[in-house]
Amino acid sequence: MKTDVDAHKSTAAEIRRRILGSRDRIWRIDDFEGSGDAIQGELRRLVRAGELDHVRRGIYWRGRKTRFGMTPASEGGVLRKLVGRHTAIGAAGWYAANLLGLSTQVSPIEVLAITSRPPAGFSHLKLIDRSGRLGRRDERLNELEVTILEALEGWETYVEEGAEKALVRFRDLILNEDVRVVRLAAAAYSEPALVRERLRHVLLFAGMDTEADRIQRAKSKDTRRRALSVFPELASSSATA
């Protein structure tokens, strides 16, 4: 019959096995099964032994060991682990445009848009509160999908490519196997009218008329004109449609 001591030893051994066999990974207490005391006790022992870094409450990092110590955790990775699966995250600003191949400008820090209140304590991240964009969360958009929406919104400011090349690039991104177009269109209801209009026209350009028709048109002609001004060949005919 297993005693509490045996259970603690078993839990500790399993934690050590998993953590010591990992590299460049963030761990949370709830990644492990067993009593809370046993889990926290073993994690503390691994931190003292230099095998693990404690980066935030309940979050640990196992990097690669060098002669200068353990390689540090990415703040972006810590954020993703901290906010959990129910928060939609994606790149924004120059960071988004560069990641999507729409700009050669390199952002000095990660700029991330998240659908929850941005947590404090990150020195190398810029976090944008998108808690009002409920569609992103409801449809559980992935990072590429969120990044596409952010790039569409910041087109005038951050996209360096010419209109035709940028439109083709957005179409190719929409056709990526990691983009779930039905979910992206469904999530658009909580996006600004500017973003909805641009997404709609990218979908039309990609031949996805059915998905485009699911997106609510911008009511204001001025908004439609501004939205379509980034691809002038559509602006004059579509803004008044």
N, C-alpha and C positions, 0 to 999 in steps of 0.2 A: 504494500500500500504506500502510495506517494505521500510524503509529508510536505509541509509548507517549505521546509528547507530544501527538499529535493526539487520542488516546483520552482523556487527562486533560482537554484543552480541551473535548472533546465532552461529557464527564461534567459538568464544571463549568458549561457553558452550559445543559445540561438541568436541573441543580439550581437554577440562578438563575431560569430560566424558570418552573419550577413553584412555587418558594418566593415569588418576587416577585409572582406572580399569585394568591397565596392570602391569605386573611384569617381571623383567629381559628381557627387550625389548629395542632395539635401535629404535629411531624415527628420521626421516628426515623431513625437512620442506615440501617436496613434498608428504609426506604421508597424507597431509590434503588439503582440498578444501577450497577456500575462498581467500580473498585478502591477499597479502603478508604482509602488515602492521598488519592486524588483527592476522594472524598466528604468526608472530614473536613477537608481543606484548604479546600474551597469553603465548607463550613459555618462554619469559623472566620473566613473572610474576610467572610461575611455578618454574623456577630456583631460583628466589629470595625467594620463599616460602619453598624451600628445597624439593620440590616434583619431581625435575628433575635435572639432571646434564648435563651441556654443555661440551661435550668432544672434539669436533672439529667443525670447521665452518660448520654450517648447520646440525650437527648431535648431537643428545641428547640421554641420557640414563635414563631409569626408572628402578632402581633396587629395592631391598627389603630394607625397612627402619629398621634399628636396633638402639640400644641406642648409637652406635658409629657413626651413620650416614648411608648414603645409600651405599649398597654394590657396589663395582666398576664395571665398564663395562669391558668385555673381549676385549683386543686389537684385537684379531682375529675376533670377531664379528663386531667391529667398521670397520676393514679393509673390511670385506665382504660387509657391507653397503656402504662404501665409493666408492668402485670400481664398484659396480652395477652388473647387470645380464650379461653384455657382456664380462666380464672377467672370465676366467676359473681359479679356485683355487683348490689346493690340497696340502696335506702334502708331505714333502720331508725328505730325510735323515733318521736319527734314529727315528724321529717323525713318519714318514710314516711306517717304518718297525714295530714299536711298535703298532701303530693303527691297522695294518693289521694282527697282531698276528704272525709276522715273527721274532720278536726279543723281548727279555725281557728288553733291554736297554731303559731307560726312558730319553727322551730329556729334558733338563732343561727349554727350551723355545719352543714355537711353531715355527716350521720351515715350511713356506708355499711357494709354487711355484705359481706364478701368470703370466697370459699372458698379462700383461700390465706393464708399467714402475712402479716399486715399489714406493709408496708414502713415504715421509719422516715423521719423528715424532713419530715412534713407538719404544719404549724402550725395550719391552719384546717380540718382534717378530723378527725372521730372515726371510727376504723376498728374494726369488730367482727369478731373472728376466727370464721368459720364453716367452717373447714377440715374439720370433721367432717361437714358436710352434703354428703356426696359425691353425693347424687342431683342436687343443683343443678348440679354440675359435669358429671356423667355425661350429664344430659339437656340440657346447654348452655342452661339457662334464661336468658331475657333479663331486663333490669332490671325491667320491670313485673312479671314473674312472681315474681322474688325479693322484690320489694317487697310483693306481696300476701302471701306467706308470712310475712314479717316483721311485717306489720300484723296478721295473724291471731294471731301469737304474743303480740303486745303489746296485744291488744284491750282488756283491762281498764284498762290504764294510759294508753293514748294515744288511743283512739277516743272522741270526744266525742258523736257522734250517738247517738240512742236505738237500742234493739235492732232495731226494725223497719226504720228508715231505714238503719242500718248494714248489715243483712243484704241489703237491696235494693241498696245501693251495692256490696257485695262481689259480689253476683250480676251486676250490670251490668259490673263489672270483669272477671269471669270470662268474660263473653260478648264482651268486647272482641276485635276481630280480631287484635290483637297477642298475645293469650294463647293458647298451644297447650295446651289442656286435657289432652290425652293425655300430653304431656310433664310437665305440672305434677303430674298424678296419679302418674305413674311416679316422679318425683323425691321424692315424699312419704315413701318408705320410710326415708330418713335424717333425717326431721324428728322433733322430739319428738312424743310421743303426743298432746299437747294440740293441736298444730298439725294433725296428721293428722285428728283428730276434727272440728275446726272446718272444715277444708277439705272433708271428706267431707259435712258437713251443708250447706255452701254449695252444693256440687255437686248435692245432692239438691234443695235449694230451687230451683236453676236448671233442674231437670228432667233432669239428666245422671246418671241412675241407674247406667248402665253404668260410667261413669268413677268414680263414687263407690264402687262395689263393688270396684274395684281397690285401694282404699286400706285398709290394715290397721287394724282397729278397735283402740282403746285397750283393753288387757286389764283395767286397773283401773277399777272403777265410780267410785271417787273422782275419777280423772282425767277420765272421761267427764262426771261431774257438774260438775266445774270448767270443762271445755271448753265445755259447753252452758249454763252459767250466764249467759253473755253474751246469750243469747236465751232467756229464761225459758219461753216457750211450748213449747220443745222439751225443756227440761231434765228435767222429771218423767217424760215418756214415754220419752225416748231413753236416759237414763243407765242404765236397767236393762235395756235391750234387748239 
